[in-house]
Amino acid sequence: MFTPKALTTLIGAAALTALPLMGLSEVDPTENLVPNASSRLPLEDLRSFAKVFEQIRQGYIEEVDDSTLLEYAIKGMLQGLDPHSSYLDRESFDDLQANTTGEFAGLGIEVGIENNHITVVTPMDDTPAARAGLKAGDIILRLSGKSMRGVSLDEAVERMRGPKGSTVTLTIARKGYKEPFEVTLKRDTVRVRSVRGRMLDDGYGYVRISQFQLGTGEDVVKAVNKLQDKGALKGLIIDLRNNPGGVLQSSVEVVDAFLEEGLVVYTEGRTESSQLSYSAEPGDITSGAPIVVLINDGSASAAEIVAGALQDHRRAVVMGTDSFGKGSVQTVIPINSDRAIKLTTALYYTPNGRSIQAQGITPDILVERVKITRLEGPARTTEADLAGHLGNGNGGEERNAEDRKKAKAGREDWLDRDNQIFEALNVLKGLNLYAGRDRQLRERVARAD
């Protein structure tokens, strides 16, 4: 659990996700609790509050205890400030921990709703669900004997979580099986992967960051290094689409991994503790390889810090559509052992002094997510198909129409699967070609000198 001495600075976009992702700053909960002369509480307003409180206690149709009414009052005060300030009860505080650390006790299943049934989207690697052999498409009919039909997604997730070591029995319906079957799982610590990487083409890598957790910066470095084990990178796509934010430090670490120096982000607020500044340290893990950052209107807060910083330093080309526009920092202040308030305390700014709040990041190259219909023309004959054609002047391998068709079928067709990735890959290839031409020109000038 978080304690007053173990808070970390976080930011995120609670408006975009069912679980709270917000900003945290290290703060002493006992600091400045005594009002000074200029901040005395207004007595007349307090009298009005006391009258309303008493009227509810005596006249509301159902009896409500005093502590519950006071908790409602706290919630109302915070909700009236802005969309991101709020009261965190025990459950919300636990969700905060799960989101920022990426760890929780559960089964390790990503689930969705299909035809009013809770359906397995995918079992996470090295989790109880994966070890038990659950598969994508499995329908969870019952959980420990209780029907899951009509259960909301949030309630289903809550039911599947529980203390580490506790057991739960799932009744599963699977395509190809005549009868449902039962699987008993023992809950274990599950770590949600926020970073995934892969090679898209020869020398061109792709890293997807789904949210910023405490270890995301380190995970990005590991993912990029793993890609470079296959050879030097010619270019890298960083996918921040639909990333709601998360841990501020992790977003700084991600930017730092691709910069040699310079300001990453700074924050400004009313108190001294809200005046923060973060800068990059020497060391670019890609050695200057071209980078494209993908964003959309679901990219918020910490994701916008990464996109804005790399854009301001001209270290990356930002592509996609305008981002969400959450440029505020929230501070989580514990008020007892299991409750806290989340209070907006600052705005953050990009290295060039841009406030993203209510504006967002505008991409360098606008690319909407669309479905493209390919225009297939008639099969064409190539030179290599003609009878008596000459061989290649360099003795190279010939490629006729059938060879080209097979090569096309063997490639992953990003144009059909995700046009934004397809366009980003083309930009990277163009940047790499231009950089290679520039290097050749510099080498020729050096030799001439």
C-alpha positions as CSV (number, residue, x, y, z in Angstrom):
1,M,0.0,0.0,0.0
2,F,1.0,3.6,-0.4
3,T,2.0,5.4,2.7
4,P,2.7,9.1,3.3
5,K,6.4,8.4,3.1
6,A,6.2,6.3,-0.1
7,L,4.3,8.5,-2.6
8,T,5.4,8.9,-6.1
9,T,4.6,11.7,-8.6
10,L,2.0,10.4,-11.1
11,I,-0.3,11.9,-13.6
12,G,-3.0,10.3,-15.8
13,A,-6.5,10.7,-17.2
14,A,-9.2,9.3,-15.0
15,A,-11.8,10.5,-17.5
16,L,-10.5,7.9,-20.0
17,T,-10.5,4.8,-17.9
18,A,-12.7,3.0,-15.4
19,L,-9.8,2.7,-12.9
20,P,-8.3,5.9,-11.3
21,L,-5.1,7.0,-12.9
22,M,-3.9,10.3,-11.4
23,G,-1.0,12.5,-10.2
24,L,0.7,11.8,-7.0
25,S,3.3,14.0,-5.3
26,E,5.2,13.3,-2.2
27,V,3.6,15.3,0.6
28,D,3.4,15.5,4.3
29,P,-0.3,15.1,5.2
30,T,0.2,17.1,8.4
31,E,1.7,20.1,6.6
32,N,-0.1,23.4,6.8
33,L,-3.2,22.1,8.5
34,V,-3.6,25.2,10.7
35,P,-5.2,28.1,8.8
36,N,-3.4,31.4,9.0
37,A,-5.1,34.8,9.6
38,S,-5.8,35.3,5.8
39,S,-7.5,31.9,5.4
40,R,-9.9,31.8,8.3
41,L,-13.0,29.7,7.7
42,P,-16.1,31.8,6.9
43,L,-18.4,31.4,10.0
44,E,-21.6,32.3,8.1
45,D,-21.0,29.6,5.5
46,L,-20.1,27.1,8.2
47,R,-23.4,27.9,9.9
48,S,-25.2,27.2,6.6
49,F,-23.4,23.9,6.3
50,A,-24.4,22.9,9.8
51,K,-28.0,23.7,9.1
52,V,-28.1,21.6,5.9
53,F,-26.3,18.8,7.7
54,E,-28.8,18.8,10.5
55,Q,-31.8,19.0,8.2
56,I,-30.5,15.9,6.3
57,R,-29.9,14.1,9.6
58,Q,-33.5,14.7,10.9
59,G,-35.6,14.9,7.7
60,Y,-34.1,12.6,5.1
61,I,-36.4,9.7,4.3
62,E,-33.8,7.2,5.5
63,E,-31.5,7.5,8.5
64,V,-27.9,8.3,7.5
65,D,-25.1,8.2,10.1
66,D,-22.9,11.3,10.6
67,S,-19.7,9.8,9.3
68,T,-21.4,8.8,6.0
69,L,-22.8,12.4,5.6
70,L,-19.4,13.9,6.2
71,E,-17.8,11.6,3.7
72,Y,-20.5,12.7,1.1
73,A,-19.6,16.3,1.9
74,I,-15.9,15.6,1.3
75,K,-16.7,14.0,-2.1
76,G,-18.9,16.9,-3.0
77,M,-16.2,19.5,-2.3
78,L,-13.7,17.7,-4.4
79,Q,-16.0,16.9,-7.3
80,G,-17.0,20.5,-7.5
81,L,-13.4,21.6,-8.2
82,D,-12.6,19.9,-11.5
83,P,-13.0,16.6,-13.3
84,H,-9.9,15.1,-11.8
85,S,-10.0,16.0,-8.1
86,S,-11.8,13.3,-6.1
87,Y,-12.2,11.4,-2.9
88,L,-10.5,8.0,-2.7
89,D,-12.2,5.4,-0.5
90,R,-10.6,2.1,0.3
91,E,-11.5,0.4,-3.0
92,S,-10.3,3.4,-5.1
93,F,-7.1,3.6,-3.2
94,D,-6.5,-0.1,-3.8
95,D,-7.2,0.4,-7.5
96,L,-4.7,3.2,-7.5
97,Q,-2.0,0.9,-6.3
98,A,-2.9,-1.8,-8.9
99,N,-2.8,0.7,-11.7
100,T,0.5,2.4,-10.7
101,T,2.4,-0.7,-9.9
102,G,0.7,-2.9,-12.5
103,E,0.4,-5.6,-9.9
104,F,-2.7,-7.2,-8.3
105,A,-3.7,-10.6,-6.9
106,G,-6.0,-12.3,-9.4
107,L,-6.2,-14.8,-12.3
108,G,-4.5,-13.0,-15.1
109,I,-7.3,-12.8,-17.6
110,E,-8.2,-9.9,-19.9
111,V,-12.0,-10.1,-20.3
112,G,-14.7,-8.4,-22.4
113,I,-18.4,-8.7,-22.9
114,E,-19.8,-10.6,-26.0
115,N,-23.5,-11.4,-26.4
116,N,-24.0,-10.5,-22.7
117,H,-21.4,-13.1,-21.6
118,I,-18.1,-12.5,-19.9
119,T,-15.6,-13.7,-22.5
120,V,-11.9,-14.2,-22.3
121,V,-10.0,-11.8,-24.6
122,T,-6.6,-13.3,-23.7
123,P,-4.9,-15.0,-20.8
124,M,-1.8,-13.1,-19.7
125,D,1.5,-14.8,-19.9
126,D,2.8,-16.7,-16.9
127,T,-0.4,-16.3,-14.8
128,P,-2.9,-18.8,-13.3
129,A,-5.2,-18.4,-16.3
130,A,-2.4,-19.2,-18.8
131,R,-1.1,-22.2,-16.8
132,A,-4.6,-23.6,-16.6
133,G,-5.0,-23.5,-20.4
134,L,-7.7,-20.9,-20.7
135,K,-8.0,-19.6,-24.3
136,A,-9.2,-16.5,-26.0
137,G,-12.9,-16.9,-26.8
138,D,-13.7,-19.0,-23.7
139,I,-17.0,-17.9,-22.1
140,I,-17.1,-17.7,-18.3
141,L,-20.5,-19.0,-17.4
142,R,-20.1,-19.2,-13.6
143,L,-17.6,-18.1,-11.0
144,S,-17.6,-20.3,-7.9
145,G,-21.1,-21.4,-8.7
146,K,-22.5,-17.9,-9.3
147,S,-23.8,-17.0,-12.8
148,M,-21.8,-14.4,-14.7
149,R,-24.5,-13.7,-17.3
150,G,-25.5,-10.1,-17.3
151,V,-22.7,-9.1,-14.9
152,S,-21.0,-5.8,-15.7
153,L,-17.3,-5.9,-16.8
154,D,-16.2,-4.0,-13.7
155,E,-18.1,-6.4,-11.4
156,A,-16.6,-9.4,-13.2
157,V,-13.1,-8.1,-12.8
158,E,-13.8,-7.4,-9.1
159,R,-15.1,-11.0,-8.6
160,M,-12.0,-12.5,-10.2
161,R,-9.6,-10.6,-8.0
162,G,-8.9,-11.7,-4.4
163,P,-6.3,-12.6,-1.9
164,K,-3.2,-14.3,-3.2
165,G,-3.4,-18.1,-2.7
166,S,-7.2,-18.2,-2.6
167,T,-8.9,-20.5,-5.1
168,V,-11.9,-20.0,-7.5
169,T,-13.7,-22.3,-9.8
170,L,-14.7,-21.1,-13.3
171,T,-17.3,-22.9,-15.4
172,I,-16.2,-22.5,-19.0
173,A,-18.0,-22.9,-22.3
174,R,-15.6,-23.4,-25.2
175,K,-16.2,-23.7,-28.9
176,G,-15.9,-27.3,-30.1
177,Y,-16.9,-28.7,-26.6
178,K,-20.4,-30.1,-26.2
179,E,-20.6,-29.5,-22.5
180,P,-19.2,-26.7,-20.2
181,F,-16.3,-27.8,-18.0
182,E,-14.8,-26.5,-14.7
183,V,-11.4,-25.1,-14.1
184,T,-10.1,-24.4,-10.5
185,L,-7.5,-21.7,-10.3
186,K,-5.4,-20.4,-7.4
187,R,-5.0,-16.6,-7.4
188,D,-1.5,-15.3,-7.7
189,T,0.3,-11.9,-8.2
190,V,-0.4,-10.7,-11.7
191,R,1.7,-8.1,-13.4
192,V,0.1,-6.2,-16.2
193,R,2.5,-5.6,-19.1
194,S,2.4,-2.0,-20.1
195,V,5.1,-2.4,-22.8
196,R,5.2,-4.7,-25.9
197,G,7.7,-4.6,-28.7
198,R,8.3,-6.3,-32.0
199,M,10.0,-5.9,-35.4
200,L,7.7,-4.6,-38.2
201,D,10.3,-4.8,-41.0
202,D,14.0,-5.3,-41.4
203,G,15.6,-2.9,-38.9
204,Y,12.3,-1.1,-38.1
205,G,11.0,-1.6,-34.5
206,Y,7.7,-1.0,-32.8
207,V,7.0,-0.4,-29.1
208,R,3.5,-0.1,-27.7
209,I,3.0,1.6,-24.3
210,S,-0.5,1.0,-23.0
211,Q,-0.1,3.0,-19.8
212,F,2.7,4.4,-17.6
213,Q,3.3,2.2,-14.5
214,L,6.2,2.4,-12.0
215,G,8.4,0.1,-14.2
216,T,7.4,1.3,-17.6
217,G,10.6,3.3,-18.3
218,E,12.8,0.3,-17.5
219,D,10.5,-1.9,-19.6
220,V,10.8,0.4,-22.6
221,V,14.6,0.2,-22.4
222,K,14.5,-3.6,-22.2
223,A,12.1,-3.8,-25.2
224,V,14.2,-1.6,-27.4
225,N,17.4,-3.4,-26.4
226,K,15.7,-6.7,-27.2
227,L,14.9,-5.4,-30.7
228,Q,18.5,-4.2,-31.2
229,D,19.7,-7.7,-30.4
230,K,18.4,-8.6,-33.9
231,G,20.5,-5.8,-35.4
232,A,20.9,-2.0,-35.4
233,L,17.6,-0.1,-35.5
234,K,16.9,1.9,-38.7
235,G,13.9,3.5,-37.0
236,L,11.4,3.0,-34.2
237,I,7.6,3.6,-33.8
238,I,6.4,4.4,-30.2
239,D,2.7,3.8,-30.1
240,L,0.9,5.9,-27.4
241,R,-2.6,5.7,-28.9
242,N,-5.3,5.3,-26.2
243,N,-2.7,5.6,-23.5
244,P,-4.5,7.3,-20.5
245,G,-1.3,8.3,-18.7
246,G,0.0,7.1,-15.3
247,V,3.3,7.6,-13.6
248,L,5.1,10.9,-14.3
249,Q,8.5,9.6,-13.5
250,S,8.1,6.7,-16.0
251,S,7.1,9.2,-18.7
252,V,10.3,11.2,-18.0
253,E,12.4,7.9,-18.1
254,V,10.9,7.1,-21.5
255,V,11.8,10.5,-22.9
256,D,15.3,10.3,-21.2
257,A,16.0,7.0,-23.0
258,F,15.9,8.8,-26.4
259,L,17.5,12.1,-25.5
260,E,21.1,13.1,-24.9
261,E,20.2,16.1,-22.8
262,G,17.6,18.8,-22.2
263,L,14.4,19.6,-20.3
264,V,11.7,17.0,-20.4
265,V,8.8,18.6,-18.5
266,Y,8.2,21.1,-15.7
267,T,5.2,21.8,-13.5
268,E,3.8,25.0,-12.0
269,G,1.3,25.5,-9.1
270,R,0.6,27.6,-6.1
271,T,2.9,25.8,-3.6
272,E,6.6,25.3,-3.6
273,S,6.3,21.5,-3.7
274,S,4.4,21.8,-7.0
275,Q,7.3,23.6,-8.8
276,L,9.1,20.6,-10.3
277,S,11.4,20.2,-13.3
278,Y,12.8,17.1,-15.0
279,S,15.7,16.9,-17.4
280,A,17.3,14.1,-19.5
281,E,20.7,12.6,-18.8
282,P,23.2,11.7,-21.5
283,G,22.6,8.5,-23.5
284,D,20.3,7.7,-26.4
285,I,19.6,4.0,-26.5
286,T,18.9,4.0,-30.2
287,S,22.0,6.1,-31.1
288,G,19.9,8.6,-32.9
289,A,17.7,6.4,-35.0
290,P,14.6,8.1,-36.4
291,I,11.5,7.9,-34.2
292,V,7.8,8.3,-35.0
293,V,5.3,8.7,-32.1
294,L,1.7,7.7,-32.7
295,I,-1.0,9.6,-30.7
296,N,-4.8,10.0,-30.9
297,D,-7.6,11.5,-28.8
298,G,-7.1,8.8,-26.2
299,S,-3.5,9.7,-25.6
300,A,-3.5,11.7,-22.3
301,S,-1.3,13.2,-19.6
302,A,1.9,11.2,-19.3
303,A,1.5,10.1,-22.9
304,E,1.3,13.7,-23.9
305,I,4.4,14.5,-21.9
306,V,6.4,12.0,-24.0
307,A,4.9,13.1,-27.3
308,G,5.4,16.8,-26.4
309,A,8.9,16.5,-25.2
310,L,10.2,14.4,-28.1
311,Q,8.3,16.8,-30.5
312,D,9.8,20.0,-28.9
313,H,13.4,18.5,-29.1
314,R,12.7,17.5,-32.7
315,R,13.7,14.0,-31.7
316,A,10.6,12.4,-33.1
317,V,7.9,13.0,-35.7
318,V,4.5,12.9,-34.0
319,M,1.8,11.4,-36.2
320,G,-1.9,10.6,-35.8
321,T,-4.6,12.9,-34.4
322,D,-4.8,15.5,-31.7
323,S,-4.3,14.1,-28.2
324,F,-6.8,14.3,-25.2
325,G,-5.4,17.5,-23.6
326,K,-5.0,16.7,-19.9
327,G,-2.2,18.9,-18.7
328,S,-2.9,19.0,-14.9
329,V,-1.1,17.2,-12.0
330,Q,-3.0,15.7,-9.1
331,T,-1.6,15.1,-5.7
332,V,-2.8,12.2,-3.6
333,I,-2.9,13.1,0.1
334,P,-3.6,10.3,2.6
335,I,-6.1,11.3,5.3
336,N,-5.9,8.0,7.1
337,S,-4.6,4.4,6.6
338,D,-6.9,3.5,3.7
339,R,-8.4,6.8,2.4
340,A,-7.1,9.8,0.6
341,I,-8.0,12.8,-1.5
342,K,-6.8,13.4,-5.0
343,L,-6.3,17.2,-5.5
344,T,-5.3,19.1,-8.7
345,T,-2.2,21.1,-7.6
346,A,-0.3,22.1,-10.8
347,L,-0.2,22.3,-14.6
348,Y,2.7,20.7,-16.5
349,Y,4.5,22.3,-19.5
350,T,6.5,20.9,-22.4
351,P,10.2,21.9,-22.8
352,N,9.1,24.8,-25.0
353,G,6.7,26.1,-22.4
354,R,3.5,24.8,-24.0
355,S,0.6,24.0,-21.7
356,I,-1.3,21.0,-23.0
357,Q,-4.3,21.6,-20.7
358,A,-7.6,21.6,-22.7
359,Q,-5.5,21.8,-26.0
360,G,-3.6,18.6,-26.4
361,I,-0.7,17.8,-28.7
362,T,-1.1,18.5,-32.4
363,P,0.7,15.9,-34.5
364,D,3.3,17.0,-37.0
365,I,1.6,14.8,-39.6
366,L,-2.1,14.3,-39.4
367,V,-3.1,10.7,-40.1
368,E,-6.7,9.6,-39.3
369,R,-7.4,5.9,-38.5
370,V,-9.4,4.7,-41.5
371,K,-10.2,1.5,-43.2
372,I,-8.6,1.5,-46.7
373,T,-10.1,-0.4,-49.6
374,R,-7.3,-1.7,-51.9
375,L,-7.9,-1.4,-55.7
376,E,-6.8,-4.6,-57.2
377,G,-6.1,-4.4,-60.9
378,P,-5.9,-7.3,-63.3
379,A,-3.0,-9.7,-63.0
380,R,-0.1,-8.2,-65.0
381,T,2.7,-10.0,-66.8
382,T,6.2,-8.9,-65.9
383,E,9.4,-8.9,-68.0
384,A,10.4,-12.2,-66.2
385,D,7.3,-13.9,-67.6
386,L,8.0,-13.1,-71.2
387,A,9.4,-16.0,-73.3
388,G,13.0,-15.5,-74.2
389,H,13.6,-12.6,-71.8
390,L,17.1,-11.6,-71.0
391,G,18.7,-12.4,-67.7
392,N,19.5,-9.9,-65.0
393,G,22.6,-7.8,-65.8
394,N,24.1,-8.5,-62.4
395,G,23.1,-12.1,-62.4
396,G,20.4,-11.4,-59.8
397,E,17.5,-13.6,-59.1
398,E,14.5,-13.1,-61.4
399,R,11.0,-12.3,-60.0
400,N,8.0,-13.0,-62.1
401,A,4.3,-12.3,-61.4
402,E,3.9,-15.4,-59.3
403,D,7.0,-14.7,-57.2
404,R,5.7,-11.2,-56.5
405,K,2.3,-12.6,-55.5
406,K,3.8,-15.0,-53.0
407,A,6.1,-12.3,-51.6
408,K,3.1,-10.1,-51.1
409,A,1.1,-12.8,-49.4
410,G,4.0,-13.6,-47.1
411,R,4.3,-10.0,-45.8
412,E,2.2,-8.5,-43.0
413,D,0.0,-6.0,-44.7
414,W,-0.1,-3.1,-42.3
415,L,-2.1,-1.0,-44.8
416,D,-5.1,-3.2,-44.2
417,R,-4.5,-3.9,-40.5
418,D,-3.5,-0.5,-39.2
419,N,-3.1,2.4,-41.7
420,Q,-1.5,4.7,-39.1
421,I,1.3,2.2,-38.4
422,F,1.7,1.7,-42.2
423,E,2.1,5.5,-42.7
424,A,4.5,5.7,-39.7
425,L,6.7,2.9,-41.2
426,N,6.8,4.7,-44.5
427,V,7.9,7.9,-42.8
428,L,10.7,6.1,-40.9
429,K,11.9,4.5,-44.1
430,G,12.0,8.0,-45.8
431,L,13.8,9.5,-42.8
432,N,16.4,6.7,-42.9
433,L,17.0,7.1,-46.6
434,Y,17.5,10.8,-46.2
435,A,19.8,10.3,-43.2
436,G,21.9,7.9,-45.3
437,R,22.1,10.4,-48.1
438,D,23.2,13.1,-45.7
439,R,25.9,10.9,-44.2
440,Q,27.2,10.1,-47.7
441,L,27.4,13.8,-48.5
442,R,29.3,14.6,-45.3
443,E,31.7,11.7,-45.9
444,R,32.4,13.1,-49.4
445,V,33.0,16.6,-48.1
446,A,35.4,15.2,-45.5
447,R,37.3,13.2,-48.1
448,A,37.6,16.3,-50.3
449,D,39.0,18.3,-47.4
